[in-house]
Amino acid sequence: MGVNYSRALREDEIAEMATDTGFSARQITRLYSRYSTLDKANKGYLTREDFEHIPELAINPLGDRIIEAFVEGSQDQQVNFRQFVSVLARFRPVKKGTSNQSALNTKEEKLKFAFNMYDLDRDGKISAQELTEVLKMMVGSNVSPEQVSVCC
């Protein structure tokens, strides 16, 4: 899965990714630059450890869940550039009335992505225990079982 992308991207690859993700060619080029910076060993793929060294994820209470979103579809835990861009496409905002929406960036895909952040055991349901765990990740132990029971 860890296809080596240490070379420059071809125009047809950029165009295909733009169609698949809704990112512009310029955005894909910038993302590739960031991806290459994260791939410090020039392996051509990113690992869980590479993501763990991103300061913004290290301080994010849901950092582990976000990292899991990147590596979960990969059997070998290696994320190539195309996979990297596909996950990021779910975070891309879409302005109403524009045609830059992709299959990865629909409301439904965004909701599925957010749901999966809370569905820790991947059983298709968010239990009170899972909600409590995620809330504890976000606010620490400042959430009581009583507070969780109010919303469940």
N, C-alpha and C positions, 0 to 999 in steps of 0.2 A: 504494500500500500504506500510505502514511503517513496514515491516516485521522486527522483532528484530534479529539483527546480533551480539548481544553482546557475543555470544559464539564463539568458534573457528570454522573456516571454515572446512567443510569436504573435503576430497580429490576429491570426485565426483563433488562437487560444484565448486571447483577450476578448475578441468578439463573442466567442461562445460563452465565456464566463459572464460577460455583460448581459447576454440574453438570459442566461440561467438565473442570475442573481439580481438584476436590475441596477447594479453598479455601473457607472460610466467607465469608459476605458481609462480615463485619468485617475479615477478612484481605485481601479484595479491595479494600476501601476504604482500608486502610492501604497496600497496594501501589500503589494509584492515587496516593496522596499522595506516596509516594517517587518514582514515575514522573514526576509533575508537577514535583517538585524537580529531577530529573535533566534535564528538558526546560527548561533555563534560558532558551532563546530562545522558548519557548511555540509551537513549531512543530506540536505535536500528534504528534510521532514522535521517536524517538531514533536517532542515527546511531552509527557506529563511534566517532567522536570523542567523543560524549557518554559512551559506556561507558569509553573510555580515560581520562576524567577522574575516574572513580570510584576513590578511593584504595585501597580493598580489592582492586580488580582490578589496579591499577597495580603493587602489590607482590606479587601472586600470580604464582608462576612459570608457571602455566597460564592467566594472564589473557587472553592473546591467543586461546587455544583456547576459553575460555569466551565471550569476545566473539564469536568466530566462530559459536558455537552460537546466539547471539541473532540474528545478521544473515544466516546462511547461507540461510534459507528465503525471504529477501526479495530480489527481483530488483533493487530500487532501494536496497538497503542501509538502508532505513528501517524501524524497528521500532515498530509501533503498540502500544497498551496491551494489546490482546488477545494479540498475539504475545509480548509481554513476560511476561505472566502464564502463558502456555502453556509457555514455556521454564522458568520458575521452578517450575512444578508438578512437574517431574522431580526437583527437589531436595527436595520436601516429604516429610517422613517420614510413614510410615503405621504406626499402632499395630496390632498383631495384634488381631483380633476386632472391628475397627471397620468401618463401612461407608463411610468417606470416601475410598475408593480410586477414582481416575478412570482412564480409559484412558491418560492421560499419565503416570500414576504407578505403573504396574505394575512388577514386578520386571524384566520383559522390556524395557520402555521405559527403565528406569534403566540396564540393562546395555547397551542400544543406545547410549544417550547417552554412557556411560563409554567404550565401544568407540570411538565416533567421536572422542573426545578423543585417542586414540592413532593412529587410522587417518588419518594426515596427507594421504595422496593420494587418499583416498576410494575405494579399490579393493576394499573389503570384506575386506581382510586387514591384519594388523599385522606388518610385516616387522621383522627385527632392526634395520635402519637406523632405522625409525620409532620403535621402542621405545627405541633409543639416543638419538634426538633428544628424545623426551619426557622421558626420564630426565635428560638434560642440562638441559632446561628446569627440572626440579624440583630437581636437586641441583648444577647447574653442571657443571664439567668434572671433578668428583670421581668420575665413573663411567668405568671403563675398558672397552674392547671385550671384555676377558677376563671382566669381571664380567657383562656383558650376555650373553656366550656361554654362561655357566653356566645362565641361565634360558631360553634359546631353543633 
